[in-house]
Amino acid sequence: MRRLFFGSLRQVPGPFFARLSNLELSIAGVKGRRIYVSDVVALIFYELALTRHQVLDALHSSYGDVVRVGPNEVSVANWQHLRPIYANSKTVVKDPAFYTNATFVGKNNIFQMTYINIVPNPTEHAARRKLSSPPYAAQSVSKLDPLIYKKAEDLARRLITEASASPTGTADAYTLCGLFSFETICKAGFAKDFEGSDGAEASLKLLRAMDGSAPTLIFDGVVPFLRPTGLGAKLPGFIGDAYRNHEYWQQQSRIMVDHFLQKSSSDEKYLLSPIATGIDAFLGRRLNHEELVEEAMGYMFAGSGTTSSTLTYLMYALSLPENETVQERLYRELNDLPSGDVSALRQHPYLNAVIKETFRRYPTIVSTLPRVLLEPMQLEEYLIPKGTVVGMQNWIHHRNPYIFPNPDRFEPDRWLHSTETMEASLTPFSIGRRNCIGQNLAWEELYLAVSAIMRAGLKLRLSTEMEDWEMEIEDRFNIAPRGHRLMLEVTRR
């Protein structure tokens, strides 16, 4: 009764049943279909097929920029609130309920460390970020260009080879983009190459194990003893498969870390080098072996899926018939650049426009990134009390029609004459101190991958065997096509 009529968020508009529960978000999230099932109106009008980001979009359309979506949770749509929510670590912290369980071997990692015994501890994250940051600086990332470009050339070669061997002349760009980003992060991170005749098969097996282990992050929060006791891997079906995948991924990660420590840890260009050799100021010592494995698995998980998703949807957009002129212009202009001039790619207006429009139209992270208020915050006309969970979604403010006219259309040209508001509201890597540490690497991978495909003279067309639903966004933290494939007709020009 108190939640229904007397709670501190009673003045915030939203669906009636949000006053009682948001448990259904966690349940639906297991399948990547985070449906807001407590909203009866949404169920009737939008049906069960809608994902969380779609329903939140609909709720904001109905209720406004600030919507109550749970007993103690508020969703915000206005991009102008991005900085207060995400850039002020003194008044807002990561929600431990969302982040704490995101560990891989039970140690803290740079992506999830937020609380120690439920007490905010930004010092731990600041120390780990400072230790980890040097290889991610723009100047340092440029030293990785040769190895990234080699992987990009491998991607272009695999596209045409697979298409040439196929009776339909098609290649699965979703899988090949996944291999590109995964092999790149393994090489850039830990000097791991997947060479030889079975190299692609080995990397694909490991990539699929990593992807297949993702549900364990949810299961661990609900049944925390499944992983440490080994019981999870003994279970049948979907749950057991997830834990068996995790065991294989963890085993291979240990092998990679051990090989790196023996052979390459002194080479400063690799991402794992500073945390393998430096002192963590918070701990007052070097990271131990288990802590290094934890970080390495975090690098693989966070550093491959995001870039892969963006590249997959960029290629999808280029392959659509209505965007043929975009692909042709990109091909012409990139082939006019001097070969090997990466700085020219970084400064190329149209290449940047295509990448930014992909970020906007297909944001790789559509999950809400929840924060907890350490003090009251004014959001529009509502004073949101301390302790409330607040969050925003790229999907919503990237589609604001007042900022981006015709938001459903893929229009790179809009970025050739962008406004300050457009640039400020485009947040593919979040903002503030907790923004994406790997964003320079992600940009470099996208520049070099798109360039390699265009310079190889490849023409991309969406295969007629693809159905519309297959490219609908599945929210698995990183987005993925619901059909888990992108079949493209690939030919040489």
C-alpha positions in Angstrom: 0.0 0.0 0.0 2.9 2.4 0.8 4.5 1.7 -2.6 1.2 2.3 -4.4 0.2 5.6 -2.9 2.8 7.0 -0.5 6.2 6.2 -1.9 8.9 8.9 -2.5 8.4 8.5 -6.3 4.7 8.7 -6.3 4.8 12.0 -8.2 6.8 10.5 -11.1 4.5 9.3 -14.0 4.6 5.8 -15.2 2.7 2.6 -15.5 0.7 1.6 -12.4 2.3 -1.7 -11.8 5.8 -0.2 -11.8 5.0 0.9 -8.3 5.0 -2.7 -7.2 7.8 -4.6 -9.1 10.4 -4.6 -11.8 11.4 -8.2 -11.3 10.3 -9.0 -14.8 13.2 -7.1 -16.4 15.6 -9.5 -14.9 13.6 -12.6 -15.9 13.1 -11.5 -19.5 16.8 -10.5 -19.7 17.8 -14.1 -19.5 16.7 -14.5 -23.1 17.8 -11.1 -24.3 14.2 -10.0 -24.5 13.8 -7.7 -21.6 10.0 -7.2 -21.9 8.3 -4.9 -19.5 5.6 -7.4 -18.7 4.2 -5.6 -15.6 2.7 -2.9 -17.8 -0.7 -4.4 -18.9 -1.3 -1.6 -21.4 2.1 -2.3 -23.0 1.3 -6.0 -23.2 -2.0 -5.4 -24.9 -0.8 -2.7 -27.3 2.7 -3.7 -28.1 2.5 -7.5 -27.6 5.0 -9.8 -26.1 7.6 -9.4 -28.9 8.8 -6.0 -27.8 12.2 -5.7 -26.1 12.9 -3.5 -23.1 14.4 -0.7 -25.1 11.4 -0.6 -27.4 8.9 -0.6 -24.5 10.9 2.1 -22.7 10.8 4.2 -25.9 7.0 3.7 -26.0 6.6 4.6 -22.3 8.6 7.8 -22.7 6.4 8.7 -25.6 3.3 8.3 -23.4 4.6 9.6 -20.1 7.4 12.1 -20.9 11.1 12.5 -20.3 11.1 11.1 -16.8 9.2 7.8 -16.2 9.0 5.5 -13.2 9.8 2.0 -14.3 10.0 0.2 -10.9 9.4 0.7 -7.2 12.7 2.6 -6.9 13.8 3.1 -10.5 13.4 6.0 -12.9 14.2 6.1 -16.7 15.3 9.4 -18.2 15.0 10.3 -21.9 16.3 13.9 -22.1 20.0 13.9 -23.3 20.6 17.1 -21.2 20.6 14.9 -18.1 23.4 12.8 -19.3 26.2 14.7 -17.6 24.5 15.0 -14.1 23.7 11.3 -14.2 26.9 9.8 -15.7 29.7 12.4 -15.2 29.5 13.3 -11.5 31.0 10.5 -9.5 30.5 12.4 -6.2 26.7 12.4 -6.4 26.0 9.3 -8.5 27.5 5.8 -8.4 27.0 2.6 -10.4 24.2 0.4 -9.2 25.8 -2.6 -7.4 22.7 -4.7 -8.1 23.6 -4.5 -11.8 27.4 -4.5 -11.8 28.6 -6.5 -8.8 28.0 -9.9 -10.3 29.8 -9.1 -13.5 32.9 -11.1 -12.6 34.5 -14.0 -14.5 36.7 -15.8 -11.9 35.3 -14.1 -8.8 37.7 -11.1 -8.6 37.0 -7.4 -9.2 37.6 -6.0 -12.6 37.8 -2.6 -14.1 34.3 -2.8 -15.6 32.3 -3.8 -12.5 34.2 -2.5 -9.5 32.0 0.0 -7.7 31.4 -1.1 -4.1 33.2 -2.8 -1.3 30.8 -4.1 1.3 28.1 -1.9 -0.2 30.2 1.2 0.5 31.1 3.4 -2.5 34.7 3.1 -3.2 35.8 5.1 -6.3 39.4 4.9 -5.2 39.7 1.2 -6.3 38.3 1.9 -9.8 40.5 5.1 -10.2 43.6 3.1 -9.3 42.8 0.3 -11.7 41.8 2.7 -14.5 45.1 4.7 -14.1 47.1 1.5 -14.2 45.2 0.1 -17.3 45.0 3.3 -19.3 48.4 3.9 -21.1 47.9 1.4 -24.0 44.4 2.9 -24.7 45.7 6.4 -25.3 45.3 7.5 -28.9 49.1 7.7 -29.5 49.5 4.2 -28.0 46.7 2.7 -30.0 48.3 3.9 -33.2 51.2 1.5 -32.5 48.7 -1.3 -32.8 47.7 -0.2 -36.3 49.8 -2.8 -38.2 48.3 -5.8 -36.3 44.7 -4.3 -36.5 45.0 -3.8 -40.3 46.2 -7.3 -40.7 43.1 -8.6 -39.0 41.0 -6.2 -41.1 42.6 -7.6 -44.2 41.8 -11.1 -42.9 38.1 -10.0 -42.5 38.0 -8.8 -46.2 39.6 -12.0 -47.4 37.3 -14.2 -45.4 34.2 -12.4 -46.7 35.1 -13.0 -50.4 36.5 -16.5 -49.7 33.3 -17.6 -47.9 31.1 -16.0 -50.5 33.0 -17.6 -53.4 32.7 -21.0 -51.9 29.0 -20.7 -51.2 26.4 -21.9 -53.8 24.5 -18.7 -53.1 27.5 -16.4 -53.2 26.9 -15.3 -49.6 29.0 -14.9 -46.5 27.9 -14.6 -42.9 29.2 -11.1 -41.9 27.9 -11.4 -38.4 30.2 -14.4 -37.6 33.1 -12.9 -39.5 32.8 -9.5 -37.8 32.8 -11.4 -34.5 36.0 -13.2 -35.4 37.7 -9.9 -36.5 37.0 -8.1 -33.3 37.7 -11.1 -31.1 41.0 -12.0 -32.8 42.0 -8.3 -32.7 41.4 -8.0 -28.9 43.3 -11.2 -28.3 46.3 -10.1 -30.3 46.3 -6.5 -29.0 45.6 -7.6 -25.5 47.7 -10.6 -24.9 49.8 -11.2 -28.1 47.6 -14.2 -28.9 47.5 -15.2 -32.6 45.2 -17.8 -34.0 47.4 -19.0 -36.8 47.6 -22.2 -38.9 45.0 -24.2 -40.8 42.8 -24.6 -37.7 43.3 -21.0 -36.4 39.9 -19.7 -37.5 38.2 -22.8 -36.1 39.9 -22.4 -32.7 39.1 -18.7 -32.4 35.5 -19.3 -33.4 35.1 -22.1 -30.8 36.5 -19.8 -28.1 34.4 -16.9 -29.3 31.2 -19.0 -29.2 32.1 -20.3 -25.7 32.6 -16.7 -24.5 29.2 -15.6 -26.0 27.5 -18.7 -24.7 28.8 -18.1 -21.2 27.1 -14.7 -20.9 23.9 -16.0 -19.2 26.0 -17.1 -16.2 26.4 -13.4 -15.2 22.6 -13.5 -14.6 22.5 -16.9 -13.0 25.3 -16.1 -10.6 23.2 -13.2 -9.2 20.3 -15.5 -8.6 22.0 -18.7 -7.5 25.6 -17.7 -6.5 26.8 -21.1 -5.6 26.5 -22.6 -9.1 29.9 -21.5 -10.3 32.2 -21.9 -7.3 30.9 -25.4 -6.5 31.1 -26.5 -10.1 27.4 -27.6 -9.9 26.4 -25.3 -12.8 28.5 -27.2 -15.4 26.9 -30.5 -14.3 23.3 -29.3 -14.9 21.6 -30.3 -18.2 20.2 -28.0 -20.8 20.6 -24.3 -21.3 22.0 -23.5 -17.8 24.6 -26.2 -17.9 25.7 -25.3 -21.4 26.3 -21.7 -20.2 28.5 -22.9 -17.4 30.4 -25.4 -19.5 31.1 -22.7 -22.0 32.3 -20.5 -19.2 34.7 -23.3 -18.0 36.2 -23.7 -21.4 36.6 -19.9 -21.9 38.2 -19.6 -18.5 40.6 -22.5 -19.2 41.7 -21.0 -22.5 42.0 -17.5 -20.9 44.4 -18.9 -18.3 46.5 -20.4 -21.1 46.6 -17.1 -22.9 47.6 -15.2 -19.8 50.3 -17.7 -18.9 51.8 -17.5 -22.4 51.7 -13.7 -22.3 53.5 -13.6 -19.0 56.2 -15.9 -20.3 56.7 -14.2 -23.6 55.4 -10.7 -24.0 54.6 -8.9 -20.8 57.5 -6.5 -21.2 56.2 -5.2 -24.5 54.3 -2.0 -23.6 52.0 -1.9 -26.6 49.9 -4.8 -25.4 46.9 -4.0 -23.4 47.6 -6.4 -20.5 51.3 -5.2 -20.1 50.8 -2.3 -17.6 48.6 -4.3 -15.2 50.9 -7.3 -15.5 54.0 -5.4 -14.6 52.8 -2.3 -12.7 51.7 -1.6 -9.1 48.0 -1.1 -8.4 47.9 1.9 -6.1 44.8 0.8 -4.3 46.1 -2.7 -3.6 49.7 -1.5 -3.1 51.0 -4.5 -5.1 51.0 -6.1 -8.5 47.9 -8.0 -9.6 48.1 -11.7 -8.9 47.5 -14.4 -11.5 43.7 -14.7 -10.8 43.3 -11.0 -11.0 45.1 -10.9 -14.3 42.8 -13.7 -15.7 39.8 -11.7 -14.5 40.9 -8.6 -16.3 41.9 -10.5 -19.5 38.4 -12.1 -19.6 36.9 -8.7 -19.1 38.9 -7.3 -22.0 37.8 -10.1 -24.3 34.1 -9.8 -23.3 33.8 -6.0 -23.4 36.4 -5.4 -26.1 35.1 -7.7 -28.8 31.3 -7.7 -28.7 30.8 -3.9 -28.9 33.0 -3.3 -32.0 31.7 -6.5 -33.6 28.1 -5.3 -33.2 28.8 -1.9 -34.6 30.7 -3.3 -37.6 27.9 -5.8 -38.3 25.2 -3.2 -38.4 27.4 -0.8 -40.4 27.8 -3.5 -43.0 24.1 -4.3 -42.8 23.2 -0.6 -43.4 25.6 -0.4 -46.4 24.1 -3.5 -47.9 20.5 -2.3 -48.0 19.3 -1.2 -51.5 18.3 2.2 -50.3 21.9 2.9 -49.1 23.7 1.8 -52.3 24.8 5.4 -52.9 26.3 5.5 -49.4 28.4 2.4 -50.1 29.5 3.7 -53.5 30.6 7.1 -52.2 32.5 5.4 -49.3 34.2 3.1 -51.8 35.2 6.0 -54.1 36.5 8.3 -51.4 38.4 5.7 -49.4 40.2 4.5 -52.5 41.2 8.0 -53.3 43.2 8.2 -50.1 46.9 7.3 -50.0 47.4 3.7 -49.1 48.4 3.1 -45.4 47.6 6.6 -44.3 45.7 5.9 -41.1 45.6 9.6 -40.1 43.7 10.3 -43.3 41.1 7.8 -42.3 40.7 9.3 -38.9 40.1 12.7 -40.5 37.9 11.6 -43.4 34.5 13.4 -43.1 32.4 10.8 -44.8 33.9 7.7 -43.1 33.4 9.4 -39.8 29.8 10.3 -40.8 29.0 6.7 -41.7 30.4 5.4 -38.4 28.6 8.1 -36.3 25.3 7.3 -38.0 25.8 3.6 -37.2 26.4 4.6 -33.6 23.2 6.6 -33.6 20.9 4.3 -35.5 22.3 1.0 -34.1 23.8 1.8 -30.6 25.8 -1.2 -29.5 24.7 -0.8 -25.9 20.9 -0.4 -25.6 20.7 -1.6 -22.0 20.0 0.9 -19.3 23.3 1.7 -17.4 21.8 2.2 -13.9 23.2 4.6 -11.4 22.2 5.2 -7.7 21.8 8.8 -6.5 23.9 9.7 -3.4 21.9 12.8 -3.0 18.6 14.2 -4.4 18.6 15.2 -8.1 16.3 17.5 -10.0 15.1 15.9 -13.2 12.7 18.1 -15.1 10.0 19.1 -12.6 10.6 16.1 -10.3 13.0 16.0 -7.3 14.3 12.5 -7.3 15.3 11.3 -3.8 18.6 10.0 -2.7 18.9 6.2 -3.1 16.8 6.1 -6.3 18.1 4.1 -9.3 18.2 6.3 -12.4 19.3 5.5 -15.9 19.2 6.4 -19.6 19.3 4.5 -22.9 21.2 5.5 -26.0 18.4 4.0 -28.1 16.0 6.7 -26.9 18.0 10.0 -27.1 19.7 8.9 -30.3 16.3 8.8 -31.9 15.0 12.1 -30.6 13.3 13.6 -33.8 13.9 17.1 -32.7 17.7 16.5 -32.7 17.7 13.9 -35.5 15.0 14.4 -38.1 13.8 11.1 -39.7 15.4 9.1 -36.9 14.6 5.7 -38.4 16.5 6.5 -41.5 20.2 5.8 -42.0 21.5 9.2 -43.1 25.3 9.7 -42.8 25.0 13.1 -44.5 23.5 14.6 -41.3 26.9 14.4 -39.7 28.6 16.5 -42.4 26.9 19.5 -41.0 26.3 18.4 -37.4 25.2 20.8 -34.6 26.7 21.0 -31.1 23.5 19.3 -29.8 23.9 16.4 -32.2 27.4 15.8 -31.1 26.6 16.2 -27.4 23.7 13.7 -27.6 25.7 11.0 -29.4 27.0 8.9 -26.6 28.1 5.5 -27.9 30.9 5.3 -25.3 29.0 7.0 -22.4 30.6 10.0 -20.7 32.5 10.9 -17.6 35.2 9.0 -15.7 33.4 5.7 -16.2 33.2 6.0 -20.0 34.5 3.3 -22.2 38.3 2.9 -21.7 38.6 1.2 -25.1 37.0 3.8 -27.3 40.2 4.8 -29.1 40.8 1.2 -30.0 37.2 0.8 -31.2 37.4 3.8 -33.5 40.7 2.5 -34.9 39.3 -1.0 -35.6 36.3 0.5 -37.4 38.4 2.9 -39.5 40.7 0.1 -40.6 38.0 -2.6 -41.1 35.8 -0.4 -43.3 38.9 0.8 -45.2 40.1 -2.8 -45.8 36.7 -3.9 -47.1 36.4 -0.9 -49.4 40.0 -1.1 -50.6 39.5 -4.8 -51.4 36.9 -3.7 -53.9 34.1 -5.7 -52.2 30.5 -4.9 -53.0 28.0 -5.8 -50.3 24.3 -6.7 -50.9 21.8 -8.0 -48.4 21.0 -11.6 -49.3 17.4 -12.3 -50.3 17.4 -15.2 -47.9 17.5 -12.8 -45.0 14.1 -12.1 -43.3 13.3 -8.7 -41.7 13.1 -10.1 -38.2 16.6 -11.5 -38.3 18.2 -8.0 -38.0 16.0 -6.8 -35.2 18.0 -5.9 -32.2 18.5 -8.4 -29.5 19.6 -6.9 -26.2 22.4 -9.0 -24.8 24.1 -6.0 -23.2 25.9 -5.7 -26.5 23.3 -5.8 -29.3 23.1 -8.7 -31.7 20.9 -9.5 -34.7 18.0 -11.7 -33.4 18.7 -14.2 -36.2 22.4 -14.4 -35.2 23.5 -14.1 -38.8 24.0 -11.5 -41.5 24.1 -13.1 -44.9 25.5 -10.8 -47.5 26.1 -11.3 -51.2 29.8 -10.4 -51.6 31.3 -9.7 -55.0 34.4 -7.9 -56.3 33.8 -4.7 -58.2 
